[in-house]
Structure formats: structure tokens, C-alpha cells
Amino acid sequence: MSSISDNLGSVTRRIQKATLQAGRELDSVSLLAVSKTRSAGELREAVAAGQRAFGENYVQEALDKMAGLSDLPGIDWHFIGPVQSNKTRQIAGAFSWVHSVDRLKIARRLSEQREPDLPLLNICLQVNINNEATKSGCRPDELPELVPEIGQLPGLSLRGLMAIPDPDQPEAELRASFRKLANTLKQLRQAFPEAGPLDTLSMGMSGDMEMAIAEGATWVRVGTAIFGERPQKS
């Protein structure tokens, strides 16, 4: 059975290979270890192997891990799950990134509740790129209205877009979904240069990270390939 350290090494090599094959700089793609439902001990092992950025979906679970790992400096916490209005204060106070902002109301609450002595909260707008009825995210056609409004909110830095394309699509359609998100970001950056850096594409997971990197991903969100399959709930 591979260790978390071994798995991290394997994932890192996959990222590096895909990045070079795409003709990109090696440091242009970052690894976000998706650590929801994983124990603080597993995260501690990943930190010992050099991983610093972790993605969490559940606020209380994440806060418990932050407390349990408070002796480890330099951990970068990203919130990647659906953002509920009653959780924005905790998210604004504890995380450095939120990848899953999908409406103006949530962005405004994060802005209002981010303490002024903290660094800007990096956010990505989650896009329902395939218009799936069961998936969170704004529609692509809503972005031209959302981006300039969110880009001017204090306390936030609008970094880019996030999507979770339908993994059951044929490969050509999945690649097209990644490309569509990348092209959308490029168009927004040209149309709204004052809105924020707009330099981030959070897309690609364990099974499709190479495809996402080829289309421009800057963060790939990987859980299973690092920590193994999650145990089945009883």
C-alpha cells in the first residue's frame, strides 16, 4: 500500500510532466490536496512530505483540523465546498482562498466579514460550466455582471474561475469544458482589467488533471490520488 508521501510524489510528477507537455512553466500549476473527511493525522503526513495547500468542504471539520494542526506553520487553507450564508463569517476568518463563490450575496458577506487586518481573501467564482441541474455554480452568462461588482468589494481579491465539469462526459467534451472555462477567463480579463488579477483556473482532479493542465489549469484539486479512496459510509 502506497504511503501519502509516495502518492504525493507520484501526483507531483504527473503535474510536472503534463505542464511541460503543455509548454508551460513548471511553477504555473499548483497542487491543492483535497482533504475533506481525512484525518488531521493524514494531513500531518502530507505536510511532512512537503504539501502546504489543503482544500476543505465542511467548515466545522476544517476548523477542527486547523486547531489540531496549529503547531505546523505555513498551511494554506482553501474552502472548496458550497458556501452557506450562515457559514461565511467562519470562512472569512479562517481561510485564505474560497474557490466556490457562486453569487453576489455570498461575496458581499465574505467581504463584510473579512477582518481588515487579514490579507485579502482570494476568491474564485464557481461556474456551472455544463449547466447541470444538480451542481452549484453560476451560469457563464452571469459572469459579465458578477465580475465587475465582486471585483470592487473590499477585502477580496478576485482571482479567477473554478469548475467541476461533468466527469461522465466523453473525453472530447470534457476537454472542451475545460477549454471553455479557460476562454471565459481570458475574455473576462480583457473586458474587466480592473476587477482583479483574474489569473486563476481551478479545475482538474485525480482522473483528469492532465487534460485540465493542457487547457490552462493553475490549481488542480486532487484527493483520491493522494489519500486513497474514501471509506464507504456504513
C-alpha positions as CSV (number, residue, x, y, z in Angstrom):
1,M,0.0,0.0,0.0
2,S,1.5,3.3,-1.1
3,S,2.1,6.0,1.6
4,I,0.7,9.5,1.3
5,S,4.3,10.7,0.7
6,D,4.7,8.3,-2.2
7,N,1.4,9.3,-3.6
8,L,2.3,13.0,-3.4
9,G,5.5,12.3,-5.3
10,S,3.5,10.4,-8.0
11,V,1.0,13.2,-8.3
12,T,3.7,15.9,-8.5
13,R,5.4,14.0,-11.3
14,R,2.2,13.8,-13.2
15,I,1.6,17.5,-12.8
16,Q,5.2,18.3,-13.9
17,K,5.0,16.0,-16.9
18,A,1.7,17.5,-18.0
19,T,2.9,21.0,-17.5
20,L,6.0,20.5,-19.6
21,Q,4.0,18.7,-22.3
22,A,1.7,21.8,-22.4
23,G,4.7,24.0,-23.0
24,R,4.1,25.8,-19.7
25,E,6.4,26.9,-16.9
26,L,6.8,24.2,-14.1
27,D,5.7,26.6,-11.4
28,S,2.5,27.6,-13.3
29,V,0.4,24.8,-11.8
30,S,-0.2,24.3,-8.1
31,L,-1.5,21.2,-6.2
32,L,-4.4,21.6,-3.9
33,A,-4.7,18.4,-1.7
34,V,-8.5,17.8,-1.2
35,S,-8.6,16.8,2.4
36,K,-12.3,16.6,3.2
37,T,-13.1,13.7,5.5
38,R,-9.4,13.0,6.0
39,S,-7.9,13.0,9.5
40,A,-5.6,15.5,10.9
41,G,-3.0,12.7,11.1
42,E,-3.2,12.1,7.4
43,L,-2.8,15.9,6.7
44,R,0.2,15.9,9.1
45,E,1.8,13.2,7.0
46,A,1.1,15.2,3.8
47,V,2.7,18.3,5.4
48,A,5.7,16.3,6.4
49,A,6.1,15.3,2.7
50,G,6.0,18.9,1.6
51,Q,2.3,19.6,0.9
52,R,1.1,23.0,2.1
53,A,-2.2,23.8,0.4
54,F,-5.3,21.8,1.5
55,G,-8.9,22.1,0.3
56,E,-11.8,21.5,2.7
57,N,-15.6,21.3,2.0
58,Y,-17.1,21.3,5.5
59,V,-16.5,24.3,7.8
60,Q,-16.6,22.7,11.2
61,E,-14.5,19.8,10.1
62,A,-11.9,22.2,8.7
63,L,-11.8,24.3,11.8
64,D,-11.2,21.2,13.9
65,K,-8.2,20.3,11.7
66,M,-6.9,23.8,11.8
67,A,-6.9,23.6,15.6
68,G,-5.3,20.2,15.6
69,L,-2.5,21.3,13.2
70,S,-1.9,24.7,14.7
71,D,1.7,23.7,15.6
72,L,2.5,23.4,11.9
73,P,3.4,26.7,10.3
74,G,2.6,27.7,6.7
75,I,-0.5,25.6,5.9
76,D,-2.7,27.3,3.3
77,W,-6.4,26.5,3.8
78,H,-8.8,26.7,0.8
79,F,-12.5,26.3,1.1
80,I,-13.9,24.4,-1.9
81,G,-17.4,23.4,-0.9
82,P,-20.8,25.1,-1.3
83,V,-20.8,28.3,0.7
84,Q,-23.8,28.7,3.0
85,S,-24.8,32.2,4.2
86,N,-24.6,31.2,7.8
87,K,-21.0,30.0,7.5
88,T,-19.5,33.0,5.7
89,R,-18.2,34.6,8.9
90,Q,-16.2,31.5,9.8
91,I,-14.9,31.0,6.3
92,A,-13.9,34.7,6.0
93,G,-11.9,34.4,9.2
94,A,-10.2,31.1,8.7
95,F,-9.4,30.6,5.1
96,S,-7.0,32.2,2.6
97,W,-8.9,31.1,-0.5
98,V,-12.6,30.3,-1.4
99,H,-12.9,28.5,-4.7
100,S,-16.7,28.2,-4.6
101,V,-18.3,31.7,-4.6
102,D,-21.4,31.4,-6.8
103,R,-23.4,34.6,-6.2
104,L,-23.0,38.2,-5.2
105,K,-24.7,37.8,-1.8
106,I,-22.0,35.4,-0.7
107,A,-19.2,37.6,-2.0
108,R,-20.6,40.6,-0.2
109,R,-20.9,38.7,3.1
110,L,-17.3,37.4,2.8
111,S,-16.2,41.0,2.1
112,E,-18.0,42.5,5.0
113,Q,-16.8,39.7,7.4
114,R,-13.1,39.6,6.4
115,E,-11.2,41.3,9.2
116,P,-9.3,44.3,7.8
117,D,-6.0,43.2,9.5
118,L,-6.1,39.9,7.4
119,P,-4.7,39.6,3.9
120,L,-7.2,39.9,1.1
121,L,-9.3,36.8,0.8
122,N,-8.6,35.2,-2.6
123,I,-11.8,34.0,-4.3
124,C,-12.8,32.2,-7.4
125,L,-16.2,32.2,-9.0
126,Q,-17.6,28.7,-9.4
127,V,-19.1,28.2,-12.8
128,N,-21.6,25.5,-13.7
129,I,-19.9,25.0,-17.0
130,N,-22.2,22.2,-18.2
131,N,-25.4,23.7,-16.9
132,E,-26.1,20.7,-14.7
133,A,-29.3,20.9,-12.7
134,T,-27.8,19.3,-9.6
135,K,-24.5,21.2,-9.5
136,S,-23.6,24.5,-7.8
137,G,-22.2,27.5,-9.6
138,C,-23.3,30.5,-11.6
139,R,-24.1,30.3,-15.3
140,P,-21.4,31.5,-17.7
141,D,-23.7,34.2,-19.0
142,E,-24.0,35.7,-15.4
143,L,-20.3,36.4,-15.2
144,P,-20.1,39.7,-17.1
145,E,-22.5,41.1,-14.4
146,L,-20.9,39.4,-11.4
147,V,-17.2,40.1,-12.1
148,P,-17.1,43.9,-12.0
149,E,-19.4,44.0,-9.0
150,I,-17.4,41.4,-7.0
151,G,-14.1,42.8,-8.2
152,Q,-14.7,46.1,-6.4
153,L,-15.6,44.6,-3.0
154,P,-13.1,45.4,-0.2
155,G,-11.2,42.6,1.5
156,L,-11.4,40.3,-1.5
157,S,-9.1,39.6,-4.4
158,L,-11.0,38.1,-7.4
159,R,-8.5,35.6,-8.7
160,G,-10.5,33.6,-11.3
161,L,-12.8,30.8,-12.0
162,M,-13.5,27.3,-10.7
163,A,-15.5,24.5,-12.3
164,I,-16.2,20.8,-11.8
165,P,-17.2,19.6,-15.3
166,D,-19.4,16.5,-15.6
167,P,-16.8,13.7,-15.3
168,D,-19.1,11.3,-17.3
169,Q,-18.8,13.3,-20.5
170,P,-16.8,11.8,-23.4
171,E,-13.2,12.9,-23.2
172,A,-13.5,15.3,-26.1
173,E,-16.4,17.1,-24.4
174,L,-14.6,17.1,-21.1
175,R,-11.6,18.8,-22.7
176,A,-14.0,21.2,-24.4
177,S,-15.5,22.1,-21.0
178,F,-12.0,22.9,-19.6
179,R,-11.2,25.0,-22.7
180,K,-14.5,26.9,-22.4
181,L,-13.7,27.9,-18.8
182,A,-10.2,29.0,-19.9
183,N,-11.5,31.0,-22.8
184,T,-14.2,32.6,-20.5
185,L,-11.5,33.7,-18.0
186,K,-9.5,35.2,-20.9
187,Q,-12.5,37.2,-22.1
188,L,-13.3,38.4,-18.6
189,R,-9.7,39.5,-18.0
190,Q,-9.8,41.6,-21.2
191,A,-13.2,43.1,-20.5
192,F,-12.7,43.9,-16.8
193,P,-8.9,44.5,-16.2
194,E,-9.7,46.4,-13.0
195,A,-11.7,43.6,-11.4
196,G,-8.8,41.7,-10.0
197,P,-5.9,39.6,-11.1
198,L,-8.1,37.0,-12.8
199,D,-5.1,34.8,-13.1
200,T,-6.5,31.5,-11.7
201,L,-8.2,28.5,-13.2
202,S,-9.2,25.9,-10.5
203,M,-10.0,22.8,-12.5
204,G,-9.0,19.2,-12.8
205,M,-9.0,16.4,-10.3
206,S,-7.3,13.0,-9.9
207,G,-8.7,11.5,-13.1
208,D,-8.4,14.4,-15.4
209,M,-5.7,16.7,-14.2
210,E,-3.5,16.2,-17.2
211,M,-6.4,17.3,-19.5
212,A,-7.1,20.3,-17.3
213,I,-3.4,21.4,-17.2
214,A,-3.3,21.2,-21.0
215,E,-6.2,23.6,-21.2
216,G,-4.7,26.1,-18.6
217,A,-5.4,25.0,-15.1
218,T,-3.4,26.8,-12.4
219,W,-4.8,24.8,-9.4
220,V,-5.6,21.1,-9.7
221,R,-7.7,19.7,-6.8
222,V,-6.6,16.2,-6.0
223,G,-7.8,13.9,-3.2
224,T,-8.1,10.3,-4.1
225,A,-4.7,10.1,-5.8
226,I,-3.1,11.4,-2.7
227,F,-5.0,9.9,0.2
228,G,-6.7,6.9,-1.5
229,E,-10.3,6.0,-1.8
230,R,-12.6,7.3,1.0
231,P,-14.0,4.6,3.2
232,Q,-17.6,3.8,2.4
233,K,-20.2,5.2,4.9
234,S,-21.9,2.5,6.9
